[in-house]
C-alpha cells in the first residue's frame, strides 16, 4: 500500500470553487480540519492516531456499498469525515452530503497528491480493443528515452513496483496516489489505459493527458452504455476535455469508422489530430508489409514522407495498428525514431495477448484476451493467415456482462473455425446455462461446435482433437489467472492448463 501523505492539508484547500455548490451546509463545520488521508476503501483506515482526520468517500459499488462500513470507520477513527451522496447526519454528525461524489473525489485526490499528473508525460489510451498492447508498446518505446510507467488491465507499474490491478482504470484516489508514487520514483512518462467506464464515472476526471490515443470502437459494455453511440460518446469525452482537460495531442485510427468520425470532428473544431492506419491519407501510414505471419512482421510506417522500417515479433493486422498508434504517440513527445524502432524489435509481447505454446503433438496453441466479436474476428483472421491449417477455438462469454455480444461471438467462431468449443469464462453470479442459451442463438452449424461447461475439460477436448500443425485458440481470459464463479475466485490460468494437459493428451 502506498504510504499516507506526511503533510496533512486543510479540507477547504482541497475543495475547488467548482465543487462548493455540490457540498452541503455541513461542509462549513469541517472546512478547517486537517486531512491526513483520503480513501474510498475502509480497509485502509487505521486506528485513531490523533494527528488529523481521514476523509472517506462512501461509494455504492456493484457488490459492496461503502455506507455499510461507516460504523466500523468511526470505531477505528472518530475524527473521520464521510462524504456521501446520502444525508448521513442522522447516522453520524461527521458527514458531508454531496451531489457528485465521483467528481468531488477526483478533484480532491488530485490536489491531495499535489497534481502528479502535471509532472508526467501522460499517454491515455482508449478504445474497445488494443489498449493494453498499445500501452505496453508505449512504455517500451519511452523507456529508451526516460523512465516510464504504465497503468492498465494487466498490471500497474509505478516505476519501481508492480501493483495488483483492481480495474483497467482505478478509482480516482488510487489513480492519483499511484501517479504520485510514480513521480516519487523518478518516472517521467506514463501510459494509461482509460476505459469508457472510467470516463463515464469520472474516475479520470481532471487528468492532464498529454497524448490521447483512440484505437477503435466496436460493440462492448452495452449493458452499461445502452447502445454503441452512447459508448462512443463516453470515449469522446477524453478528446474533448469533458473530464477536465483537453489533451495536447490526439492520435486517432482513421481505418476505424468511429475513429474517422472522431478525427474529422476534431478537425472541424479547430483541433489538429494525428491519424494512423493503412488508409492512404493517414499521417502515420502503414505500408510495404513484407511479412506478417506467426514468426512476426516486417513493414514500413510512412510519416511526413519519411519511411520508418519496423521488425516485430508481433503479428496480425491489428498489431500493426497498435505499433503505429504507439509510435505516433511517442513521436509527438520525443523525436527518437531510431530508439523507438529498436524497442519494437526487442518487444516480446504482452501476457495473455497471443501467448504461444508449442505442444508435444506438433500443434500450436495461442492464448488471447479476445472477448468481443471484433477482437475474436481479428484474432481468427491473423491465425488464418498463417496457412492452410485446422483452427480449433475454445471460447466463452462472461456472466453479468453485455449479453448482446454472446450470439455474435458464437456465430463468428462457428463460421470461421474448423471446430469450436464453447465453455465458461467468468460466470460471476449468472448461471452458465443462461449464458449458453444466449450463445446458442449464434450457432449456424451445430456439427462444428460443442458446449462444455468445465473450461479445463474444454481445453483438454481441443488438445485431443488437434493434430500436428493445427492451431488452437483459447480466447477470452488471456492474462487472467483466475475464474470468478459466484462469490468464489478459483485459480485458473489458460496458459498453465495448456502446458500441463498437453503432455498428457
C-alpha positions as CSV (number, residue, x, y, z in Angstrom):
1,X,0.0,0.0,0.0
2,X,1.3,3.5,-0.8
3,X,2.2,5.4,2.3
4,X,-0.1,8.1,3.6
5,X,0.8,11.7,2.9
6,X,3.1,13.0,5.6
7,X,1.8,16.6,5.4
8,X,-1.9,17.0,6.2
9,X,-3.9,19.5,4.2
10,X,-6.8,21.6,5.2
11,X,-10.1,20.4,3.8
12,X,-11.1,23.8,2.4
13,X,-7.9,23.9,0.4
14,X,-8.7,20.6,-1.2
15,X,-12.1,21.8,-2.4
16,X,-12.2,23.8,-5.6
17,X,-14.7,26.6,-6.2
18,X,-16.5,24.5,-8.7
19,X,-17.3,22.0,-6.0
20,X,-18.6,24.3,-3.4
21,X,-22.1,24.3,-4.9
22,X,-22.1,20.5,-4.6
23,X,-21.3,20.4,-0.9
24,X,-24.0,20.7,1.8
25,X,-24.0,23.2,4.6
26,X,-22.2,20.7,6.8
27,X,-19.0,21.4,4.9
28,X,-18.5,24.6,6.9
29,X,-18.3,22.6,10.1
30,X,-15.2,20.7,8.9
31,X,-13.6,23.1,6.4
32,X,-10.7,24.0,8.7
33,X,-9.8,20.5,9.7
34,X,-6.5,18.9,8.6
35,X,-6.9,15.9,6.4
36,X,-4.0,13.4,6.5
37,X,-5.5,10.6,4.4
38,X,-8.2,10.3,1.7
39,X,-9.6,6.9,0.8
40,X,-12.7,5.1,-0.5
41,X,-11.6,1.8,0.9
42,X,-12.5,1.2,4.6
43,X,-9.7,-1.4,4.9
44,X,-7.1,1.4,4.5
45,X,-8.4,3.3,7.6
46,X,-6.1,2.9,10.6
47,X,-6.9,3.0,14.3
48,X,-7.2,6.5,15.7
49,X,-3.8,8.3,15.9
50,X,-5.0,11.7,16.9
51,X,-3.0,13.6,14.2
52,X,-5.8,14.6,11.9
53,X,-8.9,13.5,10.1
54,X,-9.4,10.8,7.5
55,X,-11.6,11.8,4.5
56,X,-13.7,8.7,3.5
57,X,-15.7,8.7,0.3
58,X,-18.7,6.3,0.7
59,X,-19.3,4.8,-2.7
60,X,-22.0,2.4,-3.7
61,X,-20.3,-0.3,-5.9
62,X,-21.5,-3.3,-7.9
63,X,-21.2,-5.7,-5.0
64,X,-20.2,-3.6,-2.0
65,X,-21.5,-0.4,-0.5
66,X,-19.1,1.9,1.4
67,X,-22.0,3.0,3.6
68,X,-22.1,-0.4,5.2
69,X,-18.7,0.2,6.7
70,X,-19.3,3.6,8.3
71,X,-19.8,2.4,11.9
72,X,-16.5,0.5,11.6
73,X,-14.8,3.5,10.2
74,X,-15.8,5.7,13.2
75,X,-14.8,2.9,15.6
76,X,-11.3,3.0,14.2
77,X,-11.1,6.7,13.7
78,X,-13.6,9.0,15.4
79,X,-12.2,12.0,13.5
80,X,-13.1,10.6,10.1
81,X,-15.2,12.7,7.8
82,X,-17.5,10.9,5.4
83,X,-18.5,12.3,2.1
84,X,-21.6,10.7,0.6
85,X,-24.4,11.4,-1.8
86,X,-26.8,10.5,1.0
87,X,-27.6,12.6,4.0
88,X,-25.9,10.7,6.9
89,X,-26.2,13.3,9.7
90,X,-28.9,11.2,11.4
91,X,-26.4,8.3,11.4
92,X,-23.3,10.3,12.3
93,X,-22.7,14.0,12.5
94,X,-19.3,14.0,10.8
95,X,-20.6,13.7,7.3
96,X,-21.0,15.9,4.2
97,X,-23.6,15.3,1.6
98,X,-22.6,16.0,-2.0
99,X,-24.3,15.8,-5.4
100,X,-21.4,14.4,-7.5
101,X,-19.2,12.2,-5.4
102,X,-17.0,10.8,-8.2
103,X,-16.1,14.3,-9.5
104,X,-15.5,15.6,-5.9
105,X,-13.3,12.6,-5.2
106,X,-11.2,13.1,-8.3
107,X,-10.7,16.9,-7.7
108,X,-9.7,16.3,-4.0
109,X,-7.4,13.4,-4.8
110,X,-5.6,15.4,-7.5
111,X,-5.0,18.2,-5.0
112,X,-4.2,16.0,-2.1
113,X,-1.5,14.2,-4.1
114,X,-0.2,17.5,-5.4
115,X,-1.1,17.3,-9.0
116,X,1.1,14.4,-10.0
117,X,-0.4,14.1,-13.5
118,X,1.0,17.5,-14.4
119,X,4.5,16.3,-13.6
120,X,4.3,13.4,-16.1
121,X,4.0,13.0,-19.9
122,X,0.7,11.1,-19.7
123,X,-0.4,9.0,-22.7
124,X,-4.1,8.0,-22.3
125,X,-5.2,5.0,-24.4
126,X,-8.9,4.4,-25.1
127,X,-10.9,2.2,-27.4
128,X,-12.5,-1.2,-27.4
129,X,-9.5,-3.4,-28.4
130,X,-5.8,-2.8,-28.4
131,X,-5.5,-0.6,-25.3
132,X,-3.2,-3.0,-23.4
133,X,-0.8,-3.8,-26.2
134,X,-0.6,-0.1,-27.2
135,X,0.2,0.9,-23.7
136,X,2.9,-1.8,-23.4
137,X,4.4,-0.6,-26.6
138,X,4.4,3.0,-25.5
139,X,6.1,2.0,-22.3
140,X,8.8,0.0,-24.1
141,X,9.5,2.9,-26.6
142,X,9.5,5.6,-24.0
143,X,11.7,3.6,-21.6
144,X,14.5,4.1,-24.2
145,X,14.4,7.8,-23.5
146,X,13.4,8.2,-19.8
147,X,11.8,6.3,-17.0
148,X,8.3,5.2,-17.9
149,X,5.4,3.6,-16.0
150,X,2.1,2.1,-17.1
151,X,-1.4,1.5,-15.6
152,X,-3.8,-0.9,-17.2
153,X,-5.6,-4.1,-17.5
154,X,-2.6,-6.4,-16.8
155,X,-0.5,-4.5,-14.3
156,X,0.1,-1.2,-12.5
157,X,3.7,-0.3,-13.0
158,X,4.7,2.8,-11.0
159,X,8.4,2.7,-12.0
160,X,9.7,0.7,-9.1
161,X,7.0,-1.7,-8.1
162,X,4.3,-3.7,-9.9
163,X,0.9,-3.4,-8.1
164,X,-2.1,-5.6,-8.3
165,X,-4.8,-4.5,-10.8
166,X,-8.3,-3.6,-9.5
167,X,-9.9,-2.0,-12.6
168,X,-8.5,-1.1,-16.0
169,X,-8.7,2.5,-14.8
170,X,-8.8,2.5,-11.0
171,X,-10.8,4.8,-8.8
172,X,-9.6,8.4,-8.7
173,X,-7.9,8.2,-5.3
174,X,-6.0,5.1,-6.3
175,X,-5.1,6.6,-9.7
176,X,-3.7,9.9,-8.4
177,X,-2.0,8.1,-5.5
178,X,-0.2,5.8,-7.9
179,X,0.7,8.7,-10.2
180,X,2.2,10.4,-7.2
181,X,4.2,7.3,-6.3
182,X,5.4,7.1,-9.9
183,X,6.7,10.7,-9.8
184,X,8.4,10.0,-6.5
185,X,10.1,7.0,-8.1
186,X,11.6,9.2,-10.9
187,X,9.0,8.4,-13.5
188,X,8.8,11.0,-16.4
189,X,6.3,9.3,-18.7
190,X,3.3,7.0,-18.1
191,X,1.0,5.1,-20.4
192,X,-2.5,4.8,-19.0
193,X,-5.5,2.7,-20.3
194,X,-8.6,4.7,-19.9
195,X,-11.9,2.7,-20.0
196,X,-15.3,4.0,-21.0
197,X,-16.5,3.3,-17.5
198,X,-13.7,5.5,-16.1
199,X,-14.7,8.3,-18.4
200,X,-18.4,8.0,-17.7
201,X,-18.0,7.6,-14.0
202,X,-15.4,10.4,-13.8
203,X,-12.6,8.2,-12.4
204,X,-10.2,10.0,-14.7
205,X,-11.8,13.5,-14.1
206,X,-9.2,16.2,-14.1
207,X,-6.3,14.2,-15.6
208,X,-3.9,16.3,-17.6
209,X,-3.4,14.0,-20.5
210,X,-0.7,15.0,-22.9
211,X,-1.4,12.4,-25.7
212,X,-4.8,10.7,-26.2
213,X,-5.0,7.6,-28.4
214,X,-8.2,6.2,-29.9
215,X,-7.6,2.6,-31.1
216,X,-11.1,1.5,-32.4
217,X,-14.7,1.0,-31.4
218,X,-17.0,-2.0,-31.7
219,X,-19.8,-3.4,-29.6
220,X,-18.8,-3.9,-25.9
221,X,-20.1,-2.9,-22.5
222,X,-23.5,-2.2,-23.9
223,X,-25.0,-3.5,-20.7
224,X,-23.6,-0.3,-19.2
225,X,-23.8,2.2,-22.0
226,X,-27.1,1.1,-23.6
227,X,-26.0,1.5,-27.3
228,X,-23.0,1.9,-29.4
229,X,-23.5,5.7,-29.9
230,X,-23.5,6.3,-26.2
231,X,-20.5,4.1,-25.8
232,X,-18.7,6.3,-28.4
233,X,-19.8,9.5,-26.6
234,X,-18.1,8.2,-23.5
235,X,-14.9,7.6,-25.4
236,X,-15.1,11.1,-27.0
237,X,-15.0,12.7,-23.6
238,X,-11.3,12.1,-23.4
239,X,-10.6,14.0,-26.6
240,X,-12.9,17.0,-25.9
241,X,-11.8,17.7,-22.3
242,X,-15.2,17.0,-20.9
243,X,-13.5,15.3,-18.0
244,X,-11.4,18.4,-17.2
245,X,-8.6,18.9,-19.7
246,X,-8.2,18.6,-23.4
247,X,-5.2,16.5,-24.5
248,X,-2.3,18.3,-26.2
249,X,-2.3,15.7,-29.0
250,X,-4.9,13.3,-30.2
251,X,-3.8,10.2,-32.1
252,X,-6.7,8.5,-34.0
253,X,-7.2,5.3,-36.0
254,X,-8.8,6.5,-39.2
255,X,-9.3,3.0,-40.5
256,X,-12.0,2.6,-37.9
257,X,-15.4,4.1,-38.8
258,X,-15.8,5.8,-35.4
259,X,-12.2,6.8,-35.4
260,X,-12.6,8.6,-38.7
261,X,-15.7,10.3,-37.4
262,X,-13.8,11.5,-34.3
263,X,-10.8,12.6,-36.4
264,X,-12.9,14.9,-38.7
265,X,-15.0,16.1,-35.8
266,X,-11.8,17.3,-34.1
267,X,-10.6,18.9,-37.2
268,X,-13.8,20.8,-37.7
269,X,-13.5,22.1,-34.2
270,X,-10.1,23.6,-35.0
271,X,-8.0,20.8,-33.4
272,X,-5.0,19.2,-35.1
273,X,-5.4,15.4,-34.6
274,X,-2.8,13.0,-35.9
275,X,-4.1,9.9,-37.8
276,X,-2.7,6.4,-38.2
277,X,-3.7,3.4,-40.2
278,X,-3.5,1.6,-43.5
279,X,-5.5,4.4,-45.2
280,X,-3.7,6.5,-47.9
281,X,-4.5,9.7,-46.1
282,X,-3.1,8.6,-42.6
283,X,-0.4,10.8,-41.1
284,X,1.3,7.6,-39.9
285,X,0.6,5.3,-42.8
286,X,1.3,1.5,-42.6
287,X,2.6,0.2,-45.9
288,X,5.0,-2.2,-47.6
289,X,4.1,-5.2,-45.4
290,X,6.8,-7.6,-46.4
291,X,6.0,-10.2,-43.8
292,X,3.1,-10.8,-41.5
293,X,3.0,-14.4,-40.1
294,X,3.3,-16.4,-37.0
295,X,7.1,-15.5,-36.8
296,X,6.5,-11.8,-36.8
297,X,6.2,-8.8,-39.2
298,X,8.3,-6.6,-41.4
299,X,6.6,-3.4,-42.6
300,X,7.0,0.4,-43.0
301,X,5.3,3.4,-41.4
302,X,5.4,6.5,-43.6
303,X,5.2,9.8,-41.7
304,X,5.7,13.2,-43.3
305,X,7.3,11.4,-46.3
306,X,9.8,9.7,-44.1
307,X,9.8,5.9,-44.2
308,X,10.4,4.0,-40.9
309,X,11.0,0.3,-41.3
310,X,9.8,-2.0,-38.4
311,X,10.5,-5.6,-37.5
312,X,8.4,-7.1,-34.7
313,X,7.7,-10.5,-33.2
314,X,4.0,-9.4,-33.1
315,X,1.8,-10.4,-36.0
316,X,-1.6,-9.7,-37.3
317,X,-3.3,-6.7,-38.9
318,X,-4.4,-5.3,-35.6
319,X,-0.9,-5.4,-34.1
320,X,0.4,-3.3,-37.0
321,X,-2.2,-0.7,-36.0
322,X,-1.1,-1.0,-32.3
323,X,2.5,-0.3,-33.3
324,X,1.6,2.6,-35.5
325,X,-0.6,4.1,-32.7
326,X,2.2,3.9,-30.1
327,X,4.9,5.1,-32.5
328,X,2.8,8.2,-33.4
329,X,2.1,8.9,-29.7
330,X,5.8,8.6,-28.7
331,X,7.0,10.7,-31.7
332,X,4.9,13.7,-30.8
333,X,6.6,13.7,-27.3
334,X,10.2,12.7,-28.3
335,X,11.7,12.6,-31.8
336,X,13.7,9.4,-31.1
337,X,12.6,7.3,-34.0
338,X,15.7,5.0,-34.1
339,X,15.3,4.2,-30.4
340,X,11.6,3.5,-30.8
341,X,12.1,1.2,-33.8
342,X,14.7,-0.7,-31.8
343,X,12.3,-1.0,-28.9
344,X,9.6,-2.5,-31.1
345,X,12.1,-5.1,-32.5
346,X,13.0,-6.1,-28.9
347,X,9.4,-6.2,-27.7
348,X,8.3,-9.7,-26.8
349,X,4.6,-9.1,-26.4
350,X,2.0,-8.8,-23.7
351,X,1.0,-11.5,-21.2
352,X,-2.2,-13.2,-22.5
353,X,-2.1,-11.5,-25.9
354,X,-1.5,-14.2,-28.5
355,X,0.7,-16.1,-26.0
356,X,2.1,-19.1,-27.9
357,X,2.5,-22.6,-26.6
358,X,4.1,-25.3,-28.8
359,X,2.6,-28.7,-27.9
360,X,4.2,-32.2,-28.0
361,X,1.9,-33.3,-30.8
362,X,3.1,-30.5,-33.1
363,X,0.1,-28.3,-32.8
364,X,0.4,-24.7,-31.6
365,X,-1.9,-23.1,-29.0
366,X,-2.5,-19.4,-28.6
367,X,-4.0,-17.8,-25.5
368,X,-5.6,-14.4,-26.1
369,X,-7.8,-12.0,-24.3
370,X,-10.2,-11.5,-27.3
371,X,-13.6,-11.2,-25.7
372,X,-15.6,-9.1,-28.2
373,X,-16.9,-10.0,-31.7
374,X,-14.4,-7.7,-33.4
375,X,-11.4,-8.9,-31.3
376,X,-12.3,-12.5,-32.0
377,X,-12.7,-11.9,-35.7
378,X,-9.3,-10.1,-35.8
379,X,-7.6,-12.9,-33.9
380,X,-9.1,-15.5,-36.2
381,X,-8.1,-13.6,-39.3
382,X,-4.5,-13.3,-38.1
383,X,-4.3,-17.0,-37.3
384,X,-5.9,-18.0,-40.6
385,X,-3.2,-16.0,-42.4
386,X,-0.6,-18.5,-41.2
387,X,-1.6,-21.1,-43.8
388,X,-3.9,-24.0,-44.5
389,X,-4.0,-25.4,-41.0
390,X,-7.1,-26.5,-39.0
391,X,-8.2,-23.9,-36.4
392,X,-9.8,-25.1,-33.2
393,X,-11.2,-22.4,-30.9
394,X,-12.1,-22.5,-27.2
395,X,-14.1,-19.5,-26.1
396,X,-16.7,-18.3,-23.6
397,X,-18.8,-15.2,-22.6
398,X,-18.6,-13.6,-19.2
399,X,-21.5,-13.6,-16.9
400,X,-23.3,-10.4,-15.6
401,X,-21.9,-8.5,-18.6
402,X,-23.1,-7.4,-22.1
403,X,-25.5,-10.1,-23.3
404,X,-25.8,-8.7,-26.8
405,X,-22.4,-9.9,-27.9
406,X,-22.9,-13.5,-27.0
407,X,-24.7,-14.7,-30.1
408,X,-22.5,-12.6,-32.5
409,X,-19.3,-14.1,-30.9
410,X,-20.7,-17.6,-31.2
411,X,-21.7,-17.0,-34.9
412,X,-18.2,-15.6,-35.8
413,X,-16.4,-18.6,-34.2
414,X,-18.8,-21.2,-35.6
415,X,-18.4,-19.8,-39.1
416,X,-14.7,-19.2,-39.1
417,X,-13.3,-22.1,-37.0
418,X,-12.9,-25.7,-38.2
419,X,-14.3,-26.7,-34.8
420,X,-15.3,-24.7,-31.8
421,X,-15.8,-25.5,-28.1
422,X,-18.0,-23.0,-26.1
423,X,-17.2,-23.0,-22.4
424,X,-17.3,-20.9,-19.3
425,X,-15.4,-17.7,-18.9
426,X,-16.1,-15.8,-15.7
427,X,-19.7,-16.7,-15.0
428,X,-19.7,-14.4,-11.9
429,X,-23.3,-14.6,-10.5
430,X,-25.0,-15.7,-13.6
431,X,-25.8,-19.4,-14.4
432,X,-23.8,-21.0,-17.1
433,X,-27.0,-22.5,-18.6
434,X,-28.3,-19.0,-19.1
435,X,-25.1,-17.8,-20.8
436,X,-25.1,-20.9,-23.0
437,X,-28.7,-20.2,-24.1
438,X,-27.7,-16.7,-25.3
439,X,-24.7,-18.2,-27.1
440,X,-26.7,-20.9,-28.8
441,X,-28.6,-18.3,-30.7
442,X,-25.5,-17.7,-32.7
443,X,-25.0,-21.3,-33.8
444,X,-25.2,-21.7,-37.6
445,X,-23.7,-25.2,-37.9
446,X,-24.2,-27.5,-34.9
447,X,-21.8,-30.1,-36.3
448,X,-18.9,-27.7,-35.8
449,X,-19.4,-26.7,-32.2
450,X,-19.7,-28.3,-28.8
451,X,-20.7,-26.9,-25.4
452,X,-18.6,-28.0,-22.4
453,X,-19.2,-26.0,-19.2
454,X,-15.9,-27.0,-17.5
455,X,-13.2,-24.8,-19.0
456,X,-10.4,-27.3,-18.3
457,X,-12.3,-30.1,-19.9
458,X,-13.0,-27.9,-22.9
459,X,-9.2,-27.2,-23.3
460,X,-8.4,-30.9,-23.0
461,X,-11.0,-31.7,-25.7
462,X,-9.4,-29.1,-28.0
463,X,-6.0,-30.6,-27.5
464,X,-7.3,-34.2,-28.0
465,X,-8.8,-33.1,-31.3
466,X,-5.6,-31.4,-32.5
467,X,-3.0,-32.8,-34.8
468,X,0.4,-31.7,-36.0
469,X,0.4,-28.2,-37.4
470,X,-3.1,-27.5,-36.2
471,X,-3.8,-24.2,-34.3
472,X,-5.8,-23.9,-31.1
473,X,-7.0,-20.5,-30.0
474,X,-8.1,-20.3,-26.3
475,X,-9.8,-16.9,-26.1
476,X,-11.5,-14.7,-23.6
477,X,-9.3,-14.7,-20.5
478,X,-5.8,-14.1,-21.7
479,X,-3.6,-12.9,-18.9
480,X,-6.1,-13.7,-16.1
481,X,-5.0,-16.4,-13.6
482,X,-8.4,-16.9,-12.0
483,X,-12.1,-17.7,-12.7
484,X,-14.9,-16.0,-10.9
485,X,-18.0,-18.2,-10.0
486,X,-20.5,-16.6,-7.7
487,X,-18.6,-15.4,-4.6
488,X,-15.6,-17.7,-5.2
489,X,-12.4,-17.0,-7.2
490,X,-10.6,-20.1,-8.4
491,X,-7.0,-20.4,-9.6
492,X,-7.2,-20.8,-13.4
493,X,-4.6,-19.9,-16.0
494,X,-5.3,-21.0,-19.6
495,X,-1.6,-21.0,-20.3
496,X,-0.7,-23.2,-17.4
497,X,-3.6,-25.6,-18.1
498,X,-2.5,-26.0,-21.7
499,X,1.1,-26.8,-20.7
500,X,0.0,-29.3,-18.1
501,X,-2.5,-31.2,-20.1
502,X,-0.8,-31.2,-23.5
503,X,1.8,-33.6,-22.1
504,X,-1.0,-36.0,-21.1
505,X,-3.1,-36.0,-24.2
